[in-house]
């Protein structure tokens, strides 16, 4: 069903530490994994669109295509689909805001990885949350600064994460 030119962004998955999560937590269900990869690739397209302040029709459609792919992959398990769709709804609501705060950025960083692990009925460890914060912050530094009214530092996010990680 998948077309090679519309596959999820494999470099993104590796750069943000998702491959490490798969190994560490022994996450072997390809439908769950690919669903999260498509959800993350969709989010990536939307984060970059917000920063660029222009909506490119092709990027918007590819982002939507990625969403349809994760719907398809989870269509036989509506409970899991609901979990991912709820996470994406939360993330889109955050992206639609003006001037994000530290709490918003923390949610933007952690919502999908927490959801990913939740699909397997496991919990993400605090140390992994800190690692995800670091990789996401470095990967999306310019986008984070653009989305925020204030300058948010990595230390701010790590401190927030230490206090608020579930």
N, C-alpha and C positions, 0 to 999 in steps of 0.2 A: 504494500500500500504506500510506503514512503518513497518519496522522490529524493534522490541524492542531494539536490540543491536546496531542499527544505528540511534537512536533518537538523536536529538540535545542535547547538554550538558546543562541540566536544572540548575545545580549548577553554571555554568559559567554565565548563563543569570541572575540569582539572584545576584551572587557576583559582577557583573559589573553594577548593578543598573537598568537593563532593566525592571524588574517587577515594580519598582517604577515609571518608565516612563509610563508604561501602565496604572497604577492607576491615576497618576497625570494628564495625557493628555487624559484620557478616550479613549484608543486605543483598540477597540473591534473587529477589523477584524482579525480573526484567520489566514487567508491566509497571510496577510501582516506580522502579528506578527511572525508566524512560518517561513516565508521566511527570515526575518531578523535573527531569532534565528539560522537557518541553515547557513546563511551567516557568522554570528559571530562564530559559531562552526567551520566552515571551516577555517576562519581566525586564530582562536586559534590553530588549528592543524599546520598551516603553520608557525606561529610565533614560536611555540615550535620546529619545524623542523629546522628552521634557527638557533636557539640558539644551538641546539644539533649538528649542522654542519654535520649531516648525514640525508639522506632522507630514511625514513622507508617506504617501499612500501605500507604496510597496512595503515599507517597514511595518505599517499598521496592519496590512493584510497578512504579512508573514507572522507577526505577533498573534493575530487571530488564528492563523493556521496552526501554530504551535498549541494554542488553547484547544482547538478541535482535536488535535492529536492526543492530548492528555485525557480529554473527555472519552475519546474512543478507547484508549488503553484501559481505562477504569470503568467502562460502561457495564461490565458484568458484576461490579461490586459497587453498588450505589453508596454504601456507607463510606468507602474510601474516596469515591468521587466527591462526595459532599465535603469531606475533610479538605481535599485539595482545592475545591472550588471556593470554600469559605476562606481559606488562606489567601487565595488570589483576590477575592473580593476585598479583604482587609488591606492588601498591598495596593490595589488600585485606588482605594479610598485615601490611603496615605499619599500616593503620588498626585492625586487630584488637589491636594491642599496647596496653599501658598505658604512659603516660609516654614519648612519643617524644623522641628526641634530635635534634641538628642533622643528623646523617647521614640519619636517617629523613625529616625534613622536606625535605632536599635531594632525596632520592629521590622523595618525594611530588610535588615541584615539577617535576622534570626527566624522570621516566620516560616520561610520555606524549609530551611534545614530542620527545624523543630517538627514541622509537618511531615517531612521525609521520614524521620525516625519514628514518628507517631504511627505512620502507616504499618510499621512492623511491631507496633505495641511495645516500643522501647522508649527510653528517655535519653535526651542529649545531655552529656556531661558538661559541667561548667567549663572545664578546660577546653573542650571542643568549641564551646560558644566563644570563648576568648580568641581561639585560633581563627574561627570564622569571621569574627569582628575585624581582626587584623587583615586577613586576606581581602575581604570585601572593601574595607576602608581604603586599602592601597590600590585595589583594582578600580574603584569608582571614586577616587579622591576628588577629581574635578567636578563630577556630577553631584557628589554630596555637598560640596561647598556652594554649588549653584542652587541647590534645592533648599538651602538653609538661610535664614535671615542672619544668623550669627555664625561665626567661624567655629566649627566643631572639630575638636582634635581627637586623635586616636585615644589619648589618655582619658578624655571625657567619656567616650563610648565604653572603654574598658571599665572605668569606674562605675558607670551606669549599669553595665552588664553584671558586674560583681554584686551590686546591690539588688538588681531586679530580675536576674535570671531565674526562671521557674524551676 
